Amino acid sequence: MSNIKIKELSKIGYTNDQARSLALNITVRHFKHHTKEEVISLLTDIKNNPEEYANDAITGKIAATFLDREVACNYNTYNLLQQTGALKIFGGKEIEPFAKKQMQTAMSLPIVVQGALMPDAHTGFGLPIGGVLACNNAVIPFAVGVDIGCRMALTIVDEKDSFFRSNSHQIKMALREHTHFGMEGGLEQVQEHEVLDHPSFKATELLRRLQGKAARQLGSSGSGNHFVEFGSLELAEGNGLGLQPGRYVALLSHSGSRGLGANVAQHYTRIAMDTCKLPGEAKQLAWLDINSEAGQEYWLSMNLAGEYAKACHDRIHANLLKALGLQPIALIENHHNFAWKEQLPDGREVIVHRKGATPAHEGEWGIIPGSMTEAAYLVTGKGAASGLNSASHGAGRAMSRQRAKESMTVSGMKQMLGKAGVTLIGGSVEENPLAYKDIEKVMASQTELVDIHGRFLPVVVRMNKE
């Protein structure tokens, strides 16, 4: 079924918010296999003849809005709590006040058990970027984020730094020809991956509609701070990878689930906001009961988007390594913008949302990038319970994109890149290095969360040109 829009409901006489909210929610849940025309015809008939539907278990709630009697509604209104769960803030001196306020608002939700704010945190929609939230039996689409399953992937290859000097032109050509950035489009070469045959694509009407888009965008990257870059990785002694300490060539990528994840996020956020009413400052934190039909659909769709994001990285790395004749010797990757079922130390099962935060259970590998001229760090988690087994997902923005654009010129950014010895393909001043926090300060603020095993410095960077 195609999504019905508010203006389409208004045209057929659904002029108040309650009637429209009920119509949207009930048709999505119970009439998803009907055409839009069939649903509009049904809704029109309910409005014109509400008495005939008043006792129906499904449509009676819609009919009641057109009858002169007390209206039964299928959404719940919640108040925020004064007493909140435990919140631990890391690197608080470098976190803007409004991001902290957003986190405090999230902590006052009645479903929240515990929270943590990572040192790269900054203001976001609903939950701040860098926010980690443990919830009881509920999932919050905007606490996962729009780019579901956004992730990092690092391939270490069997080459030394001399590779950059002798293959500079080939690296730049490979990045131009085998990556694609931006909101739309994809690679010219048809990409194949088993994820496209995942049975979850048949589970809901929304996922069925998105399968073709997912196929077209496979192996591509988004805009903003997404990147693919080659660089020099310094591995420490006893790095845990079975590799000798020293310098290696490595390929690092950062991107997510493209249009698939964005559409899933928007669809289920709308359902959550229609069925879970919160005060204005918290309305974007509307949740879905994990056992509800919508909650189960979102969970399935979120996990599919995560698998798809991984598949995009798989194709990016495979294409570039093949083009340059490189052999991988190790791969490290991790999600952020995701939710997991996990246990707290006291044994309670919770849903842990990590919006722009790296999973950091004891011994778990992760990658924490800086900026296009600063280091990325290869880490393992320490399993800190106060941080909900999490760490930062990067350096974090110090400036909004608009402010970054206003405070940096193209020539100024070129000078910074030249000084750092970095070649940039694409990119924009919105992502200039000064737009980000100091990665060294961020790492110093989370020594109780992660151990460092390697330091990656960018050499050739590919990003979207805004």
Stockholm file with secondary structure:
# STOCKHOLM 1.0

chainA/1-466         MSNIKIKELSKIGYTNDQARSLALNITVRHFKHHTKEEVISLLTDIKNNPEEYANDAITGKIAATFLDREVACNYNTYNLLQQTGALKIFGGKEIEPFAKKQMQTAMSLPIVVQGALMPDAHTGFGLPIGGVLACNNAVIPFAVGVDIGCRMALTIVDEKDSFFRSNSHQIKMALREHTHFGMEGGLEQVQEHEVLDHPSFKATELLRRLQGKAARQLGSSGSGNHFVEFGSLELAEGNGLGLQPGRYVALLSHSGSRGLGANVAQHYTRIAMDTCKLPGEAKQLAWLDINSEAGQEYWLSMNLAGEYAKACHDRIHANLLKALGLQPIALIENHHNFAWKEQLPDGREVIVHRKGATPAHEGEWGIIPGSMTEAAYLVTGKGAASGLNSASHGAGRAMSRQRAKESMTVSGMKQMLGKAGVTLIGGSVEENPLAYKDIEKVMASQTELVDIHGRFLPVVVRMNKE
#=GR chainA/1-466 SS CCCCCHHHHHHTTCCSHHHHHHHHHHHHHHCTTSCHHHHHHHHHHHHHCHHHHTTCTTTHHHHHTTSSSCCCCSCEECCCCSSCCEEEESSGGGSCHHHHHHHHHHHTSTTEEEEEEEEEEECCSSSCEEEEEEESSEECHHHHCSSTTCEEEEEEESCCTHHHHHSHHHHHHHHHHHCCBSSSCCCSSCCCCGGGGCGGGGTSHHHHHHHHHHHHHTTCBCSTTCEEEEEEEEECTTCSSSCCSEEEEEEEEEECCHHHHHHHHHHHHHHHHHHEECCGGGGGGCCEETTSHHHHHHHHHHHHHHHHHHHHHHHHHHHHHHHHTCCEEEEEEEECSEEEEEECTTSCEEEEEEETEEECCBTCEEEECCCSSSCEEEEEECCCGGGTSEEESSSCBSSCHHHHHHHCCHHHHHHHHHHHTCEEESCCGGGCGGGBCCHHHHHHTTTTTEEEEEEEEEEEEEECCC
#=GC SS_cons         CCCCCHHHHHHTTCCSHHHHHHHHHHHHHHCTTSCHHHHHHHHHHHHHCHHHHTTCTTTHHHHHTTSSSCCCCSCEECCCCSSCCEEEESSGGGSCHHHHHHHHHHHTSTTEEEEEEEEEEECCSSSCEEEEEEESSEECHHHHCSSTTCEEEEEEESCCTHHHHHSHHHHHHHHHHHCCBSSSCCCSSCCCCGGGGCGGGGTSHHHHHHHHHHHHHTTCBCSTTCEEEEEEEEECTTCSSSCCSEEEEEEEEEECCHHHHHHHHHHHHHHHHHHEECCGGGGGGCCEETTSHHHHHHHHHHHHHHHHHHHHHHHHHHHHHHHHTCCEEEEEEEECSEEEEEECTTSCEEEEEEETEEECCBTCEEEECCCSSSCEEEEEECCCGGGTSEEESSSCBSSCHHHHHHHCCHHHHHHHHHHHTCEEESCCGGGCGGGBCCHHHHHHTTTTTEEEEEEEEEEEEEECCC
//
